[in-house]
Amino acid sequence: MADAVTIAWMLCTTTTLLCELGALGAWLFSRGSPDGKVALLGGLLFFAAAVIGVVGLLILPIVLKLRRESPPLAIAVAAVLIDAAPLLVAVVARFF
């Protein structure tokens, strides 16, 4: 059970990172493009990163509780930063 939860947590983190990078690429590409479809794709990827990042953050305490050995601290911190990044960007973008 602990292995399955750990795999799910790392898949959430990896998917969040890929969605964040895709959203960033779409945003950079759409700045020079008059077509709004690329910007729409970037928004969809950013939304997916936010939702999957929340799931990853919710799974982390379960992983820490179920595993006999905690994941390395550097990996846990990096995962928290990756999973929380879309939420922080959304909050900052709301006020600026």
N, CA, C and O atoms as a MOPAC input file, in Angstrom:
PM7 MOZYME 1SCF
protein

 N      0.82500 1    -1.19900 1     0.00000 1
 C      0.00000 1     0.00000 1     0.00000 1
 C      0.86800 1     1.26200 1     0.00000 1
 O      0.58700 1     2.21700 1    -0.72400 1
 N      1.91700 1     1.25600 1     0.81200 1
 C      2.78100 1     2.43400 1     0.89400 1
 C      3.46900 1     2.70600 1    -0.44300 1
 O      3.66900 1     3.85800 1    -0.82700 1
 N      3.82900 1     1.62900 1    -1.14500 1
 C      4.48800 1     1.82100 1    -2.44100 1
 C      3.53800 1     2.44600 1    -3.45800 1
 O      3.93900 1     3.31800 1    -4.23000 1
 N      2.28700 1     2.00700 1    -3.46200 1
 C      1.31200 1     2.54900 1    -4.40500 1
 C      1.04100 1     4.02300 1    -4.13700 1
 O      0.90900 1     4.81000 1    -5.07500 1
 N      0.95700 1     4.39700 1    -2.87900 1
 C      0.71500 1     5.79700 1    -2.53100 1
 C      1.92700 1     6.64900 1    -2.89000 1
 O      1.78000 1     7.77800 1    -3.35900 1
 N      3.12000 1     6.11200 1    -2.67000 1
 C      4.33600 1     6.84000 1    -3.03300 1
 C      4.41100 1     7.05300 1    -4.53800 1
 O      4.78500 1     8.13400 1    -4.99400 1
 N      4.06100 1     6.04100 1    -5.30500 1
 C      4.07000 1     6.16200 1    -6.76500 1
 C      3.04000 1     7.20500 1    -7.21300 1
 O      3.32300 1     8.02200 1    -8.08900 1
 N      1.85600 1     7.17700 1    -6.61700 1
 C      0.82400 1     8.16100 1    -6.96300 1
 C      1.29000 1     9.57600 1    -6.64100 1
 O      1.04800 1    10.50300 1    -7.41400 1
 N      1.95300 1     9.74300 1    -5.50600 1
 C      2.46000 1    11.06000 1    -5.10200 1
 C      3.50200 1    11.57400 1    -6.09400 1
 O      3.46100 1    12.73600 1    -6.49700 1
 N      4.43200 1    10.70600 1    -6.48300 1
 C      5.46600 1    11.13700 1    -7.41700 1
 C      4.90200 1    11.36800 1    -8.81700 1
 O      5.38000 1    12.24500 1    -9.53700 1
 N      3.89200 1    10.59300 1    -9.21200 1
 C      3.24500 1    10.84400 1   -10.50200 1
 C      2.52100 1    12.18700 1   -10.49700 1
 O      2.54800 1    12.91100 1   -11.49200 1
 N      1.87600 1    12.52000 1    -9.38800 1
 C      1.21700 1    13.82900 1    -9.27700 1
 C      2.24200 1    14.95100 1    -9.37900 1
 O      2.01700 1    15.94800 1   -10.06600 1
 N      3.36000 1    14.78500 1    -8.69900 1
 C      4.39100 1    15.82500 1    -8.72700 1
 C      4.99200 1    15.97000 1   -10.11900 1
 O      5.18400 1    17.08800 1   -10.59700 1
 N      5.28700 1    14.86000 1   -10.76800 1
 C      5.86000 1    14.91400 1   -12.11400 1
 C      4.87200 1    15.51700 1   -13.11400 1
 O      5.25200 1    16.33000 1   -13.95600 1
 N      3.61700 1    15.11800 1   -13.01700 1
 C      2.60100 1    15.65800 1   -13.92200 1
 C      2.40200 1    17.15200 1   -13.68800 1
 O      2.22400 1    17.91600 1   -14.63800 1
 N      2.43100 1    17.56200 1   -12.43400 1
 C      2.31800 1    18.98900 1   -12.12200 1
 C      3.47000 1    19.76300 1   -12.74500 1
 O      3.25800 1    20.81700 1   -13.34400 1
 N      4.67600 1    19.25100 1   -12.60800 1
 C      5.83800 1    19.93100 1   -13.18600 1
 C      5.71900 1    20.02500 1   -14.70900 1
 O      6.00700 1    21.07400 1   -15.28500 1
 N      5.30000 1    18.94600 1   -15.36100 1
 C      5.16000 1    18.97900 1   -16.82200 1
 C      4.06500 1    19.94000 1   -17.26000 1
 O      4.21900 1    20.63500 1   -18.26400 1
 N      2.96800 1    19.98900 1   -16.52400 1
 C      1.89800 1    20.94800 1   -16.85000 1
 C      2.36700 1    22.38600 1   -16.64100 1
 O      2.03300 1    23.27200 1   -17.42800 1
 N      3.13500 1    22.61600 1   -15.58600 1
 C      3.67500 1    23.96100 1   -15.34900 1
 C      4.59500 1    24.38200 1   -16.49200 1
 O      4.50100 1    25.50400 1   -16.98900 1
 N      5.47800 1    23.48400 1   -16.90700 1
 C      6.39200 1    23.81400 1   -18.00300 1
 C      5.63800 1    24.01800 1   -19.31400 1
 O      5.97600 1    24.90500 1   -20.09700 1
 N      4.61800 1    23.19900 1   -19.55000 1
 C      3.79800 1    23.37400 1   -20.75200 1
 C      3.03900 1    24.69100 1   -20.73800 1
 O      2.93500 1    25.36100 1   -21.76600 1
 N      2.51000 1    25.06500 1   -19.58100 1
 C      1.79800 1    26.34500 1   -19.46200 1
 C      2.75100 1    27.51100 1   -19.67800 1
 O      2.40000 1    28.49400 1   -20.33000 1
 N      3.95400 1    27.40100 1   -19.13100 1
 C      4.94300 1    28.45900 1   -19.33200 1
 C      5.32300 1    28.57100 1   -20.80000 1
 O      5.41200 1    29.67600 1   -21.33600 1
 N      5.54500 1    27.44300 1   -21.45000 1
 C      5.86900 1    27.46000 1   -22.88000 1
 C      4.74000 1    28.03300 1   -23.71700 1
 O      4.98200 1    28.80800 1   -24.64200 1
 N      3.51100 1    27.65800 1   -23.39900 1
 C      2.36000 1    28.19200 1   -24.14200 1
 C      2.22100 1    29.68800 1   -23.91200 1
 O      1.89300 1    30.43300 1   -24.83600 1
 N      2.46800 1    30.13300 1   -22.68200 1
 C      2.38200 1    31.56300 1   -22.39700 1
 C      3.45400 1    32.33400 1   -23.17600 1
 O      3.17000 1    33.38600 1   -23.74900 1
 N      4.67400 1    31.81400 1   -23.19600 1
 C      5.74700 1    32.48600 1   -23.93000 1
 C      5.46600 1    32.48400 1   -25.42900 1
 O      5.72600 1    33.47900 1   -26.10600 1
 N      4.94100 1    31.38800 1   -25.95200 1
 C      4.63900 1    31.29500 1   -27.37600 1
 C      3.46400 1    32.18200 1   -27.76100 1
 O      3.44300 1    32.74700 1   -28.85400 1
 N      2.48400 1    32.30700 1   -26.86700 1
 C      1.29000 1    33.07900 1   -27.20800 1
 C      1.52400 1    34.58300 1   -27.16600 1
 O      0.71000 1    35.35200 1   -27.67900 1
 N      2.61700 1    35.00400 1   -26.56600 1
 C      2.90200 1    36.44700 1   -26.51700 1
 C      3.14600 1    37.00900 1   -27.90500 1
 O      2.84100 1    38.17500 1   -28.15900 1
 N      3.69500 1    36.19900 1   -28.81500 1
 C      3.95600 1    36.67000 1   -30.17000 1
 C      2.92200 1    36.20300 1   -31.17000 1
 O      3.03900 1    36.49900 1   -32.35900 1
 N      1.93200 1    35.49200 1   -30.72500 1
 C      0.93600 1    34.92400 1   -31.62300 1
 C     -0.41300 1    35.60000 1   -31.40800 1
 O     -0.86600 1    35.71900 1   -30.26900 1
 N     -1.05900 1    36.04300 1   -32.47700 1
 C     -2.37000 1    36.67400 1   -32.30800 1
 C     -3.48500 1    35.65600 1   -32.04000 1
 O     -4.57100 1    36.03100 1   -31.59900 1
 N     -3.22300 1    34.38200 1   -32.30300 1
 C     -4.22800 1    33.34200 1   -32.10700 1
 C     -4.38700 1    33.04800 1   -30.61200 1
 O     -3.39400 1    32.89400 1   -29.90100 1
 N     -5.62400 1    32.97100 1   -30.13900 1
 C     -5.87700 1    32.74800 1   -28.72300 1
 C     -5.89100 1    31.28700 1   -28.31100 1
 O     -6.04100 1    30.98100 1   -27.12800 1
 N     -5.73400 1    30.37100 1   -29.27900 1
 C     -5.80600 1    28.95200 1   -28.96100 1
 C     -4.62000 1    28.49500 1   -28.11700 1
 O     -4.76800 1    27.63900 1   -27.24500 1
 N     -3.46800 1    29.05500 1   -28.37200 1
 C     -2.28500 1    28.67100 1   -27.59600 1
 C     -2.42000 1    29.17300 1   -26.16300 1
 O     -2.05900 1    28.46900 1   -25.22000 1
 N     -2.93400 1    30.37300 1   -26.00000 1
 C     -3.15000 1    30.90900 1   -24.65600 1
 C     -4.19900 1    30.08400 1   -23.91400 1
 O     -4.08500 1    29.87300 1   -22.70700 1
 N     -5.20700 1    29.62200 1   -24.62600 1
 C     -6.22000 1    28.76400 1   -24.01900 1
 C     -5.60600 1    27.44400 1   -23.55400 1
 O     -5.92900 1    26.95600 1   -22.47100 1
 N     -4.73200 1    26.87100 1   -24.36000 1
 C     -4.03200 1    25.64800 1   -23.97400 1
 C     -3.17000 1    25.89500 1   -22.73500 1
 O     -3.11600 1    25.05500 1   -21.83700 1
 N     -2.50100 1    27.04100 1   -22.68600 1
 C     -1.70000 1    27.38000 1   -21.51600 1
 C     -2.54700 1    27.50300 1   -20.26300 1
 O     -2.14200 1    27.05100 1   -19.19200 1
 N     -3.71800 1    28.11100 1   -20.38700 1
 C     -4.61800 1    28.22000 1   -19.24000 1
 C     -5.11800 1    26.87000 1   -18.77400 1
 O     -5.24300 1    26.62500 1   -17.57400 1
 N     -5.40400 1    25.98900 1   -19.73100 1
 C     -5.84900 1    24.63700 1   -19.38600 1
 C     -4.74300 1    23.86000 1   -18.68000 1
 O     -4.99800 1    23.15800 1   -17.70200 1
 N     -3.52400 1    23.98500 1   -19.17500 1
 C     -2.39500 1    23.30800 1   -18.53000 1
 C     -2.13700 1    23.87200 1   -17.13300 1
 O     -1.80000 1    23.12700 1   -16.21300 1
 N     -2.29400 1    25.18200 1   -16.97800 1
 C     -2.10200 1    25.78200 1   -15.66000 1
 C     -3.17300 1    25.31600 1   -14.68200 1
 O     -2.87700 1    25.04300 1   -13.51800 1
 N     -4.41500 1    25.22400 1   -15.14700 1
 C     -5.49200 1    24.71200 1   -14.30000 1
 C     -5.22300 1    23.26800 1   -13.89200 1
 O     -5.40700 1    22.89600 1   -12.73300 1
 N     -4.78500 1    22.45700 1   -14.85400 1
 C     -4.45600 1    21.06300 1   -14.54700 1
 C     -3.31700 1    20.98300 1   -13.53600 1
 O     -3.34800 1    20.14600 1   -12.63500 1
 N     -2.31600 1    21.84500 1   -13.67800 1
 C     -1.20400 1    21.85700 1   -12.72200 1
 C     -1.69300 1    22.21400 1   -11.32900 1
 O     -1.23600 1    21.63400 1   -10.34400 1
 N     -2.61700 1    23.16100 1   -11.23500 1
 C     -3.13100 1    23.56000 1    -9.92300 1
 C     -3.92100 1    22.43100 1    -9.26600 1
 O     -3.74700 1    22.16000 1    -8.07700 1
 N     -4.78100 1    21.77700 1   -10.02900 1
 C     -5.60900 1    20.70600 1    -9.47200 1
 C     -4.74200 1    19.50900 1    -9.06900 1
 O     -4.88500 1    18.97500 1    -7.96900 1
 N     -3.85200 1    19.09600 1    -9.95700 1
 C     -3.00700 1    17.94400 1    -9.66200 1
 C     -2.01100 1    18.28200 1    -8.55900 1
 O     -1.64900 1    17.41200 1    -7.76800 1
 N     -1.56500 1    19.53700 1    -8.49500 1
 C     -0.68000 1    19.95000 1    -7.40500 1
 C     -1.35500 1    19.86300 1    -6.05000 1
 O     -0.72400 1    19.47000 1    -5.06900 1
 N     -2.62700 1    20.22400 1    -5.98200 1
 C     -3.37600 1    20.09500 1    -4.72400 1
 C     -3.48900 1    18.62500 1    -4.33100 1
 O     -3.34100 1    18.28200 1    -3.15800 1
 N     -3.74800 1    17.76600 1    -5.29800 1
 C     -3.82300 1    16.33100 1    -5.01100 1
 C     -2.47600 1    15.83200 1    -4.49300 1
 O     -2.42700 1    15.05100 1    -3.54300 1
 N     -1.39700 1    16.27200 1    -5.10600 1
 C     -0.06500 1    15.88900 1    -4.64700 1
 C      0.21700 1    16.36200 1    -3.23200 1
 O      0.81600 1    15.63900 1    -2.43600 1
 N     -0.21300 1    17.57800 1    -2.92000 1
 C     -0.02800 1    18.08300 1    -1.55100 1
 C     -0.86400 1    17.31000 1    -0.54300 1
 O     -0.44600 1    17.13000 1     0.60100 1
 N     -2.04200 1    16.85200 1    -0.95800 1
 C     -2.88900 1    16.07000 1    -0.05900 1
 C     -2.36400 1    14.65300 1     0.15600 1
 O     -2.58500 1    14.06000 1     1.21200 1
 N     -1.67300 1    14.11600 1    -0.83700 1
 C     -1.13700 1    12.76100 1    -0.72100 1
 C      0.13600 1    12.73200 1     0.13200 1
 O      0.43000 1    11.71100 1     0.75500 1
 N      0.88500 1    13.81600 1     0.17200 1
 C      2.16700 1    13.83600 1     0.88200 1
 C      2.06200 1    13.40900 1     2.34200 1
 O      2.87100 1    12.58300 1     2.76500 1
 N      1.12800 1    13.91000 1     3.13900 1
 C      1.05900 1    13.43300 1     4.53000 1
 C      0.75700 1    11.93500 1     4.63900 1
 O      1.21800 1    11.27200 1     5.56800 1
 N     -0.00700 1    11.41300 1     3.70000 1
 C     -0.29800 1     9.98000 1     3.70500 1
 C      0.97600 1     9.19000 1     3.43300 1
 O      1.22100 1     8.15900 1     4.05900 1
 N      1.78700 1     9.68000 1     2.49100 1
 C      3.05900 1     9.02500 1     2.18700 1
 C      3.96400 1     9.05200 1     3.41800 1
 O      4.57800 1     8.04300 1     3.76300 1
 N      4.04500 1    10.19100 1     4.06700 1
 C      4.90900 1    10.29900 1     5.25100 1
 C      4.43600 1     9.39700 1     6.37900 1
 O      5.25000 1     8.90200 1     7.16000 1
 N      3.14000 1     9.17900 1     6.47200 1
 C      2.58800 1     8.34200 1     7.54100 1
 C      2.76100 1     6.85200 1     7.24700 1
 O      3.08900 1     6.08100 1     8.14900 1
 N      2.54500 1     6.43600 1     5.99300 1
 C      2.53200 1     5.01200 1     5.66400 1
 C      3.91400 1     4.40500 1     5.46900 1
 O      4.11900 1     3.23100 1     5.77800 1
 N      4.85100 1     5.17200 1     4.96900 1
 C      6.17200 1     4.61400 1     4.68400 1
 C      6.95800 1     4.38400 1     5.96000 1
 O      6.91400 1     5.19500 1     6.88600 1
 N      7.67600 1     3.27600 1     6.00200 1
 C      8.56800 1     3.03500 1     7.14200 1
 C      9.71500 1     4.02500 1     7.13400 1
 O     10.10300 1     4.56300 1     8.17100 1
 N     10.24900 1     4.25600 1     5.95000 1
 C     11.31900 1     5.23600 1     5.77300 1
 C     10.74600 1     6.43800 1     5.04700 1
 O     10.11800 1     6.29300 1     3.99800 1
 N     10.95600 1     7.60600 1     5.59100 1
 C     10.47800 1     8.81800 1     4.91600 1
 C     11.26600 1     9.03100 1     3.63300 1
 O     12.42400 1     8.62200 1     3.54000 1
 N     10.64800 1     9.66700 1     2.64200 1
 C     11.41700 1    10.00700 1     1.44100 1
 C     12.51500 1    11.00800 1     1.80300 1
 O     12.39300 1    11.72600 1     2.79500 1
 N     13.56800 1    11.06000 1     1.01900 1
 C     14.63400 1    12.02500 1     1.31500 1
 C     14.07800 1    13.44900 1     1.41800 1
 O     13.16600 1    13.83100 1     0.68500 1
 N     14.63500 1    14.20300 1     2.32200 1
 C     14.14200 1    15.55400 1     2.59400 1
 C     14.18400 1    16.43300 1     1.34600 1
 O     13.26200 1    17.21500 1     1.11000 1
 N     15.23200 1    16.31600 1     0.55400 1
 C     15.35300 1    17.14500 1    -0.65300 1
 C     14.22100 1    16.83900 1    -1.64000 1
 O     13.69100 1    17.74800 1    -2.27900 1
 N     13.85700 1    15.57200 1    -1.76200 1
 C     12.77400 1    15.20100 1    -2.67100 1
 C     11.44200 1    15.70800 1    -2.13800 1
 O     10.62000 1    16.21000 1    -2.90500 1
 N     11.22200 1    15.58300 1    -0.84100 1
 C      9.96400 1    16.05700 1    -0.25800 1
 C      9.82300 1    17.57100 1    -0.39700 1
 O      8.74500 1    18.07000 1    -0.71600 1
 N     10.90200 1    18.29200 1    -0.15900 1
 C     10.85800 1    19.76000 1    -0.27300 1
 C     10.63800 1    20.17000 1    -1.73100 1
 O      9.84800 1    21.07000 1    -2.01400 1
 N     11.33700 1    19.50900 1    -2.65000 1
 C     11.16000 1    19.82800 1    -4.06900 1
 C      9.72500 1    19.53000 1    -4.50500 1
 O      9.14000 1    20.29500 1    -5.27200 1
 N      9.16400 1    18.43800 1    -4.02700 1
 C      7.78700 1    18.09000 1    -4.38600 1
 C      6.79900 1    19.11400 1    -3.84400 1
 O      5.84400 1    19.47600 1    -4.53100 1
 N      7.01600 1    19.58200 1    -2.62800 1
 C      6.12900 1    20.60700 1    -2.06600 1
 C      6.23000 1    21.89300 1    -2.88000 1
 O      5.21300 1    22.52900 1    -3.15900 1
 N      7.43800 1    22.27900 1    -3.26000 1
 C      7.61200 1    23.49800 1    -4.05900 1
 C      6.95900 1    23.36700 1    -5.43100 1
 O      6.31800 1    24.30200 1    -5.90900 1
 N      7.12300 1    22.20800 1    -6.06000 1
 C      6.52000 1    21.98300 1    -7.37600 1
 C      4.99900 1    21.97700 1    -7.27500 1
 O      4.31300 1    22.59100 1    -8.09200 1
 N      4.47500 1    21.27800 1    -6.26500 1
 C      3.02100 1    21.16000 1    -6.13100 1
 C      2.36400 1    22.46700 1    -5.68900 1
 O      1.21400 1    22.72900 1    -6.04400 1
 N      3.06900 1    23.27600 1    -4.93100 1
 C      2.49600 1    24.52800 1    -4.44400 1
 C      2.69100 1    25.69300 1    -5.41500 1
 O      2.02800 1    26.72100 1    -5.27700 1
 N      3.57600 1    25.55500 1    -6.38100 1
 C      3.88800 1    26.66000 1    -7.29500 1
 C      2.66800 1    27.20000 1    -8.04100 1
 O      2.51100 1    28.41900 1    -8.11000 1
 N      1.78500 1    26.35000 1    -8.60800 1
 C      0.63400 1    26.93000 1    -9.31600 1
 C     -0.29100 1    27.70700 1    -8.38900 1
 O     -0.87500 1    28.71200 1    -8.79300 1
 N     -0.42500 1    27.25100 1    -7.16000 1
 C     -1.28000 1    27.97000 1    -6.21300 1
 C     -0.67000 1    29.32100 1    -5.85600 1
 O     -1.38000 1    30.32200 1    -5.76000 1
 N      0.63400 1    29.34500 1    -5.66100 1
 C      1.30200 1    30.61600 1    -5.35000 1
 C      1.23100 1    31.58300 1    -6.52800 1
 O      1.02400 1    32.78200 1    -6.34500 1
 N      1.40300 1    31.05600 1    -7.73100 1
 C      1.30600 1    31.91100 1    -8.92500 1
 C     -0.10600 1    32.47300 1    -9.07500 1
 O     -0.27800 1    33.64000 1    -9.42600 1
 N     -1.10700 1    31.64900 1    -8.81000 1
 C     -2.49600 1    32.11000 1    -8.90600 1
 C     -2.78200 1    33.20000 1    -7.88600 1
 O     -3.46300 1    34.17400 1    -8.20700 1
 N     -2.27900 1    33.06000 1    -6.66800 1
 C     -2.49300 1    34.07300 1    -5.63900 1
 C     -1.77600 1    35.36500 1    -6.00600 1
 O     -2.35000 1    36.44700 1    -5.88000 1
 N     -0.54800 1    35.26600 1    -6.45100 1
 C      0.21400 1    36.46200 1    -6.81600 1
 C     -0.42700 1    37.13300 1    -8.03300 1
 O     -0.51300 1    38.36100 1    -8.07400 1
 N     -0.87400 1    36.36400 1    -9.01900 1
 C     -1.49500 1    36.93400 1   -10.22100 1
 C     -2.82100 1    37.60300 1    -9.87800 1
 O     -3.23300 1    38.53900 1   -10.56200 1
 N     -3.47500 1    37.14900 1    -8.85600 1
 C     -4.74700 1    37.74400 1    -8.44500 1
 C     -4.55700 1    39.17800 1    -7.94500 1
 O     -5.42600 1    40.02800 1    -8.13900 1
 N     -3.42500 1    39.44000 1    -7.30700 1
 C     -3.20500 1    40.75700 1    -6.70500 1
 C     -2.39300 1    41.68900 1    -7.59900 1
 O     -2.28500 1    42.87800 1    -7.29800 1
 N     -1.81700 1    41.18100 1    -8.69500 1
 C     -1.04000 1    42.04700 1    -9.56800 1
 C     -1.56300 1    42.03800 1   -10.96800 1
 O     -1.01700 1    42.72000 1   -11.83500 1

